[in-house]
Amino acid sequence: MKEITQLAANLGRRLQVLNAHVTAAESCTGGGISEAITRIPGSSAWFEAGYVTYSNRQKTEQLNVSPELFPVVGAVSREVVEAMVRGAQEKSRAYFAVAVSGVAGPDGGSPNKPVGTVWLAWGVGEQVFSEVQHFTGNRDEVRRQTVKAALEGLLRHAAGEISNQG
């Protein structure tokens, strides 16, 4: 918790220097990224909006993710998180964005996407970067590791350390 709060505070300081805003589109974290950010006093100066789109229907309705994607690639995929991050940026007009979708467990995994599989995407202006992570632990641990990775990625991108992994 302390480490995540520190990451969010560092992100806020960086975004204030840049005079930039951030938004979050979350599935498996259920609002955890937005909660960590808004834990920081003054975050209204740099946090634009949080979208908790747990169902595929809400990913489509709130973030304009094409419903045709889900039967082809599934909700836990590069294509979906990249569409989520673009949708969040469009809706909020934030320069920076993060989107996550994953299998937190304890159920829901498959041989191709076992429990702990999480796709993350970051939007930086017009650019989109994404990666897949395979976290271990129980549901709470997977969700916490996802929030941490999302914030670390936002910090990296806000600092200009851009790389496209995954």
C-alpha positions as MATLAB code, in Angstrom:
seq = 'MKEITQLAANLGRRLQVLNAHVTAAESCTGGGISEAITRIPGSSAWFEAGYVTYSNRQKTEQLNVSPELFPVVGAVSREVVEAMVRGAQEKSRAYFAVAVSGVAGPDGGSPNKPVGTVWLAWGVGEQVFSEVQHFTGNRDEVRRQTVKAALEGLLRHAAGEISNQG';
ca = [
       0.000    0.000    0.000;
       2.765    2.436    0.960;
       4.721    1.714   -2.230;
       1.624    2.253   -4.398;
       0.805    5.514   -2.609;
       4.372    6.718   -3.203;
       4.157    5.820   -6.907;
       0.889    7.758   -7.225;
       2.388   10.765   -5.422;
       5.442   10.703   -7.699;
       3.157   10.496  -10.733;
       1.206   13.496   -9.511;
       4.342   15.571   -9.044;
       5.555   14.642  -12.525;
       2.220   15.419  -14.175;
       2.018   18.785  -12.430;
       5.462   19.695  -13.816;
       4.217   18.685  -17.277;
       0.846   20.399  -16.731;
      -0.721   17.139  -17.942;
      -3.661   14.975  -16.938;
      -4.159   11.229  -16.647;
      -7.118    8.889  -16.902;
      -7.543    5.183  -16.084;
      -9.658    2.495  -17.750;
      -9.873   -0.508  -15.460;
     -11.310   -3.977  -15.579;
      -9.565   -6.496  -13.295;
      -8.492   -3.823  -10.792;
     -12.057   -2.602  -10.279;
     -11.033    1.006   -9.701;
      -7.843    0.313   -7.749;
      -5.679    2.504   -9.984;
      -8.088    5.423   -9.696;
      -8.342    4.904   -5.935;
      -4.555    4.967   -5.559;
      -4.325    8.181   -7.578;
      -7.145    9.930   -5.747;
      -5.597    8.946   -2.406;
      -3.129   11.774   -3.114;
      -4.234   15.203   -1.864;
      -4.610   17.607   -4.781;
      -4.984   14.856   -7.381;
      -7.927   16.758   -8.886;
      -5.284   18.987  -10.491;
      -3.999   16.109  -12.652;
      -6.455   13.187  -12.537;
      -9.192   13.513  -15.119;
     -11.430   10.420  -14.849;
     -11.579    6.744  -13.988;
     -13.598    4.193  -15.939;
     -14.378    0.870  -14.278;
     -15.533   -1.247  -17.190;
     -15.749   -4.719  -15.767;
     -18.163   -6.129  -18.350;
     -17.552   -6.248  -22.080;
     -20.784   -4.278  -22.571;
     -19.399   -1.410  -20.478;
     -16.070   -1.513  -22.312;
     -18.109   -0.911  -25.462;
     -20.585    1.612  -24.020;
     -18.139    3.717  -21.978;
     -14.924    3.365  -23.990;
     -16.085    2.580  -27.543;
     -14.339   -0.806  -27.655;
     -15.695   -2.629  -30.710;
     -17.970   -5.491  -29.604;
     -16.583   -7.552  -32.506;
     -13.213   -7.786  -30.723;
     -14.384   -9.878  -27.765;
     -15.316  -13.127  -29.558;
     -12.109  -12.947  -31.625;
      -9.399  -12.019  -29.085;
     -11.184  -11.977  -25.713;
     -11.368   -9.190  -23.133;
      -7.867   -9.992  -21.848;
      -5.899   -9.024  -24.940;
      -3.626   -6.407  -26.440;
      -6.337   -5.290  -28.842;
      -8.906   -4.682  -26.103;
      -6.633   -2.785  -23.696;
      -5.326   -0.648  -26.535;
      -8.918    0.174  -27.538;
      -9.751    0.868  -23.875;
      -6.843    3.289  -23.491;
      -7.762    5.133  -26.697;
     -11.398    5.344  -25.592;
     -10.453    6.681  -22.167;
      -8.255    9.357  -23.732;
     -10.997   10.361  -26.173;
     -13.659   10.581  -23.472;
     -11.537   12.366  -20.860;
      -9.196   14.332  -23.141;
      -6.281   13.366  -20.871;
      -2.837   13.241  -22.456;
      -1.782   10.198  -20.411;
      -3.885    7.087  -19.878;
      -3.622    3.539  -18.643;
      -5.903    0.574  -19.268;
      -5.850   -2.895  -17.714;
      -7.707   -6.139  -18.312;
      -6.754   -9.455  -16.796;
      -7.596  -12.668  -15.016;
      -7.248  -11.948  -11.295;
      -8.615  -15.314  -10.172;
      -9.190  -17.502   -8.427;
     -11.298  -18.693  -11.393;
     -11.594  -17.592  -14.999;
      -8.224  -18.715  -16.273;
      -7.632  -20.881  -19.330;
      -4.591  -22.674  -20.762;
      -3.937  -19.657  -23.038;
      -4.707  -17.046  -20.367;
      -4.058  -18.510  -16.919;
      -4.906  -16.715  -13.695;
      -2.451  -13.838  -13.293;
      -2.423  -12.898  -16.996;
      -2.887   -9.127  -17.306;
      -2.668   -6.894  -20.353;
      -1.749   -3.248  -19.732;
      -1.762   -0.362  -22.190;
      -0.599    3.220  -21.829;
      -1.637    6.126  -23.977;
       0.794    9.006  -24.377;
      -0.760   11.569  -26.673;
      -1.290    9.750  -29.968;
       1.003    6.835  -29.060;
      -0.122    3.572  -27.452;
       2.186    1.111  -25.691;
       1.148   -2.273  -24.338;
       2.537   -5.305  -22.583;
       1.382   -8.534  -21.007;
       2.319   -9.527  -17.472;
       1.976  -12.871  -15.717;
       1.544  -12.148  -12.022;
       1.493  -14.741   -9.264;
      -0.407  -14.953   -6.018;
      -4.020  -14.762   -4.951;
      -6.661  -12.400   -6.346;
      -5.681   -9.480   -4.106;
      -1.995   -9.927   -4.924;
      -2.639  -10.032   -8.690;
      -4.754   -6.886   -8.467;
      -2.155   -5.071   -6.322;
       0.661   -6.033   -8.709;
      -1.446   -4.759  -11.610;
      -2.040   -1.380   -9.934;
       1.686   -1.103   -9.204;
       2.664   -1.989  -12.801;
       0.105    0.474  -14.181;
       1.451    3.333  -12.059;
       5.084    2.422  -12.783;
       4.306    2.486  -16.499;
       2.596    5.864  -16.235;
       5.629    7.227  -14.389;
       8.009    5.811  -17.015;
       6.012    7.352  -19.837;
       5.577   10.696  -18.059;
       9.369   10.759  -17.611;
       9.828   10.092  -21.326;
      11.204    6.563  -20.888;
       9.173    5.057  -23.693;
       9.497    1.473  -24.855;
       6.983   -0.892  -26.405;
       7.199   -4.284  -24.739;
       5.041   -7.362  -24.856;
];
